[in-house]
Amino acid sequence: MEKKKTDAWGNSEVSVIIDEDKLVQNDKGVQKDILEALDQFNRDLTIYETSNFDTSKLTNVTNTIKEGSAYLKNNFELVKNYVDEIHSQYLGAVVNLDDLDISYFDNKWSASAKALVSYNSGMKYKNARVQDLSYKSIRSYSLQYDPENKKWLIDDLEDKEPFGPEETDWEHKQEMKIDDPPVMKWSRKSKGSKL
């Protein structure tokens, strides 16, 4: 019996175009890795803010972020003698899955995502009461995939103030809740601790 390759359109050659970006974007494992990268960064941020703005505490960022954050450490050095205490607590986030975008360009994987993040934070200046600096923010992230370490790194971010409960309008979202989130603290005396 002889087998002959034919196709429904009368041509023996068929090309199928596969949108690799779309396949990766819909891959639940990749989505999970990106969400974990966002959550790790949000947790690291509280440690960074309460460790003299030590960029080594940002464990999943590119050098672009570390270099861009160096000025915060310099600015803090100028005012830290007037600060008694800083505390920071990451309360959680809601990620808009419809804004999660993954692409491959110039031999590099990149992604962008948007989340509503929530922090409880404050600062106490010498001879003053604690100033409440708690906030909610719509944070837009740009990520790069690091093939050597096989993980997603935050490459850029932008915060903007939310206009009302924006996350209620998001059709597909993922909540990242934290049970009993730790309060990280820096004081002129202790130089960083967990409450």
C-alpha positions as CSV (number, residue, x, y, z in Angstrom):
1,M,0.0,0.0,0.0
2,E,1.4,3.4,-1.0
3,K,1.0,6.5,1.2
4,K,0.6,9.8,-0.5
5,K,0.7,13.2,1.2
6,T,-2.1,15.4,0.1
7,D,-3.8,18.3,1.6
8,A,-7.4,19.7,1.5
9,W,-6.3,22.7,-0.7
10,G,-4.8,20.6,-3.4
11,N,-1.2,21.5,-2.5
12,S,1.3,19.0,-1.1
13,E,3.0,21.6,0.9
14,V,1.3,23.3,3.9
15,S,2.8,26.0,6.0
16,V,1.5,26.7,9.5
17,I,2.5,29.9,11.2
18,I,2.8,29.5,14.9
19,D,2.7,32.6,17.0
20,E,5.3,31.7,19.5
21,D,4.7,34.9,21.6
22,K,1.0,33.9,22.0
23,L,1.9,30.3,22.9
24,V,4.3,31.5,25.6
25,Q,1.8,34.2,26.8
26,N,-0.9,31.6,27.4
27,D,1.6,29.2,29.1
28,K,0.4,29.0,32.7
29,G,4.0,28.1,33.9
30,V,5.4,31.2,32.3
31,Q,2.6,33.3,33.7
32,K,3.3,31.8,37.2
33,D,7.0,32.6,36.9
34,I,6.2,36.3,36.0
35,L,3.7,36.7,38.8
36,E,6.3,35.2,41.2
37,A,8.9,37.7,39.9
38,L,6.5,40.6,40.5
39,D,5.7,39.4,44.0
40,Q,9.4,38.9,44.9
41,F,10.2,42.4,43.8
42,N,7.3,43.9,45.8
43,R,8.6,42.0,48.9
44,D,12.2,43.0,48.3
45,L,11.2,46.6,48.0
46,T,10.3,46.7,51.7
47,I,13.7,45.3,52.6
48,Y,15.5,47.7,50.3
49,E,13.7,50.7,51.8
50,T,14.6,49.6,55.4
51,S,18.3,48.6,54.7
52,N,19.8,52.0,53.9
53,F,18.6,51.6,50.3
54,D,21.0,48.8,49.7
55,T,20.5,47.7,46.1
56,S,21.8,44.2,46.8
57,K,18.4,43.6,48.6
58,L,16.7,43.8,45.3
59,T,17.2,40.1,44.3
60,N,15.5,40.0,40.9
61,V,16.2,43.2,39.1
62,T,18.5,44.1,36.2
63,N,21.6,46.3,36.6
64,T,19.5,49.1,35.0
65,I,17.3,49.2,38.1
66,K,20.2,48.9,40.5
67,E,22.0,51.8,38.8
68,G,18.9,53.9,38.7
69,S,18.2,53.3,42.4
70,A,21.7,54.3,43.5
71,Y,20.6,58.0,43.8
72,L,18.1,57.0,46.5
73,K,20.9,55.8,48.7
74,N,22.8,59.0,48.1
75,N,19.8,61.1,49.0
76,F,19.1,59.0,52.1
77,E,22.7,59.5,53.3
78,L,22.0,63.3,53.2
79,V,18.9,63.1,55.5
80,K,19.4,59.9,57.6
81,N,20.7,61.9,60.6
82,Y,17.3,63.5,60.8
83,V,15.4,60.3,60.6
84,D,14.7,58.1,63.6
85,E,12.8,55.3,62.0
86,I,11.4,53.9,58.7
87,H,9.0,51.1,58.5
88,S,7.6,49.3,55.4
89,Q,5.1,46.5,54.9
90,Y,4.1,45.0,51.6
91,L,0.4,44.1,52.0
92,G,-0.2,42.4,48.6
93,A,-1.1,43.1,45.0
94,V,-3.8,42.4,42.3
95,V,-2.3,41.7,38.9
96,N,-4.3,42.6,35.7
97,L,-3.8,39.4,33.7
98,D,-5.3,41.1,30.6
99,D,-2.3,43.5,30.6
100,L,0.2,40.7,30.9
101,D,2.2,40.8,27.6
102,I,5.1,38.6,26.6
103,S,7.2,39.1,23.5
104,Y,10.3,37.9,21.8
105,F,12.4,40.5,19.9
106,D,16.1,40.7,19.1
107,N,16.8,37.3,20.6
108,K,15.4,38.4,24.0
109,W,12.2,37.5,25.9
110,S,10.5,40.5,27.6
111,A,7.2,41.0,29.4
112,S,5.1,43.8,30.7
113,A,2.5,43.6,33.5
114,K,0.4,45.9,35.6
115,A,-0.7,45.5,39.2
116,L,-2.3,47.4,42.0
117,V,0.2,47.2,44.9
118,S,-0.5,48.1,48.5
119,Y,2.1,49.1,51.2
120,N,1.9,50.2,54.8
121,S,4.8,52.5,55.5
122,G,5.9,55.4,57.6
123,M,8.8,57.6,58.6
124,K,9.6,59.2,61.9
125,Y,11.9,62.3,61.9
126,K,13.7,63.4,65.0
127,N,11.4,65.1,67.6
128,A,8.4,64.4,65.4
129,R,5.5,62.0,65.1
130,V,5.5,59.1,62.6
131,Q,4.5,60.4,59.2
132,D,2.1,57.9,57.4
133,L,3.5,57.2,53.9
134,S,1.2,54.2,53.2
135,Y,0.0,54.0,49.6
136,K,-1.7,52.0,46.9
137,S,-0.3,52.4,43.4
138,I,-0.9,51.1,39.9
139,R,2.6,49.7,39.1
140,S,3.6,49.0,35.5
141,Y,6.5,46.6,35.2
142,S,8.8,45.8,32.3
143,L,10.7,42.5,32.7
144,Q,13.5,40.7,30.9
145,Y,14.1,37.0,30.9
146,D,17.6,36.0,32.1
147,P,18.3,32.7,30.2
148,E,21.5,32.1,32.2
149,N,19.7,32.1,35.6
150,K,16.4,31.0,34.1
151,K,14.3,33.7,35.8
152,W,12.4,36.9,35.0
153,L,14.0,40.2,36.1
154,I,12.4,43.5,36.7
155,D,14.0,45.9,34.2
156,D,11.8,49.0,34.7
157,L,8.7,50.2,36.5
158,E,6.4,53.1,36.8
159,D,4.0,53.9,39.6
160,K,0.9,56.0,39.2
161,E,-1.9,56.8,41.6
162,P,-5.1,54.7,41.1
163,F,-8.3,56.5,40.2
164,G,-10.8,54.8,42.5
165,P,-11.0,51.0,42.7
166,E,-9.5,50.3,39.2
167,E,-8.9,46.7,39.9
168,T,-12.7,46.1,40.1
169,D,-12.9,46.8,36.4
170,W,-10.2,44.2,35.5
171,E,-11.9,41.1,34.1
172,H,-9.0,38.7,34.6
173,K,-7.0,39.3,37.7
174,Q,-4.8,37.4,40.1
175,E,-4.7,38.4,43.8
176,M,-1.4,37.9,45.6
177,K,-2.3,38.0,49.3
178,I,0.1,37.8,52.1
179,D,-0.9,36.1,55.4
180,D,0.6,38.1,58.3
181,P,2.9,40.3,56.2
182,P,6.2,41.2,58.1
183,V,6.8,44.8,59.0
184,M,10.4,45.7,58.0
185,K,12.0,48.5,60.1
186,W,15.1,50.7,59.9
187,S,16.1,52.8,62.8
188,R,19.2,54.9,63.4
189,K,20.0,52.6,66.3
190,S,19.3,49.1,64.8
191,K,20.0,49.6,61.1
192,G,17.3,47.3,59.9
193,S,15.2,44.5,61.4
194,K,11.9,42.7,61.2
195,L,9.2,43.6,63.6
